[in-house]
Amino acid sequence: AFFTGVTAYAVATLLAPSLPEDTFIGKLVLVTAAGLAGLLAYMALIFILDMKDAKSLWNFVWRRSHPPG
């Protein structure tokens, strides 16, 4: 999670000259990138910590969204 955050920050600083942060779109892009990085880090953490729980959670979601029949 820390590494992903650092990478997202580095990418944001690289993009900063071409995307001014004072603009609404620039802020939106930065927030979206940070959110996606956080989500990816969270998902990776789940899979690394407990593969079985992540798999059963996925099966639960799959069964809920695809009822039999």
Backbone torsions as a table, in degrees:
resi	resn	phi	psi	omega
1	ALA	NA	-42.6	179.5
2	PHE	-63.0	-45.8	-179.7
3	PHE	-61.1	-42.5	178.6
4	THR	-63.1	-41.0	178.8
5	GLY	-63.4	-43.1	178.7
6	VAL	-62.6	-42.5	179.3
7	THR	-62.4	-44.8	179.7
8	ALA	-62.0	-39.5	179.1
9	TYR	-65.7	-40.6	179.2
10	ALA	-64.3	-44.5	178.1
11	VAL	-61.9	-41.7	-179.8
12	ALA	-63.5	-41.1	179.7
13	THR	-69.4	-32.9	177.3
14	LEU	-68.0	-36.4	-178.0
15	LEU	-82.7	-13.8	-174.2
16	ALA	-55.3	-43.4	179.7
17	PRO	-60.7	-38.7	-178.2
18	SER	-83.4	-21.8	178.4
19	LEU	-123.1	94.9	-179.9
20	PRO	-60.4	134.2	-174.8
21	GLU	-73.8	-20.1	-177.2
22	ASP	-72.5	-21.1	179.6
23	THR	-75.7	153.8	-179.8
24	PHE	-63.2	-41.3	-177.7
25	ILE	-66.4	-39.0	178.1
26	GLY	-60.5	-44.4	177.8
27	LYS	-63.9	-41.4	-179.3
28	LEU	-61.3	-44.3	180.0
29	VAL	-62.6	-43.6	-179.2
30	LEU	-64.0	-44.3	-179.7
31	VAL	-64.2	-41.7	179.6
32	THR	-63.7	-44.2	179.4
33	ALA	-61.6	-43.4	179.6
34	ALA	-64.0	-42.1	179.3
35	GLY	-63.3	-44.0	178.9
36	LEU	-64.0	-42.1	178.7
37	ALA	-62.0	-42.5	178.3
38	GLY	-64.0	-41.1	179.3
39	LEU	-64.5	-44.6	178.4
40	LEU	-61.7	-42.3	179.4
41	ALA	-63.4	-41.1	179.9
42	TYR	-63.7	-44.8	179.3
43	MET	-63.9	-42.7	178.3
44	ALA	-61.6	-39.9	179.8
45	LEU	-62.4	-43.3	178.8
46	ILE	-59.6	-48.7	-176.5
47	PHE	-66.8	-36.4	-179.5
48	ILE	-71.9	-42.8	-174.2
49	LEU	-68.4	-50.0	-176.2
50	ASP	-147.9	95.0	-177.7
51	MET	-61.1	-38.4	-176.1
52	LYS	-65.0	-45.5	179.9
53	ASP	-63.8	-40.9	179.3
54	ALA	-63.1	-40.0	-178.9
55	LYS	-67.2	-42.7	-179.9
56	SER	-67.8	-34.8	176.4
57	LEU	-63.8	-44.1	178.7
58	TRP	-62.1	-43.1	178.5
59	ASN	-61.7	-39.7	178.5
60	PHE	-62.4	-46.7	179.5
61	VAL	-63.4	-41.1	-179.3
62	TRP	-62.7	-44.0	180.0
63	ARG	-64.8	-37.7	-179.9
64	ARG	-67.1	-38.0	-175.7
65	SER	-88.9	-15.8	178.5
66	HIS	-128.7	78.6	-179.8
67	PRO	-64.3	145.7	180.0
68	PRO	-61.7	145.7	-179.8
69	GLY	88.0	NA	NA
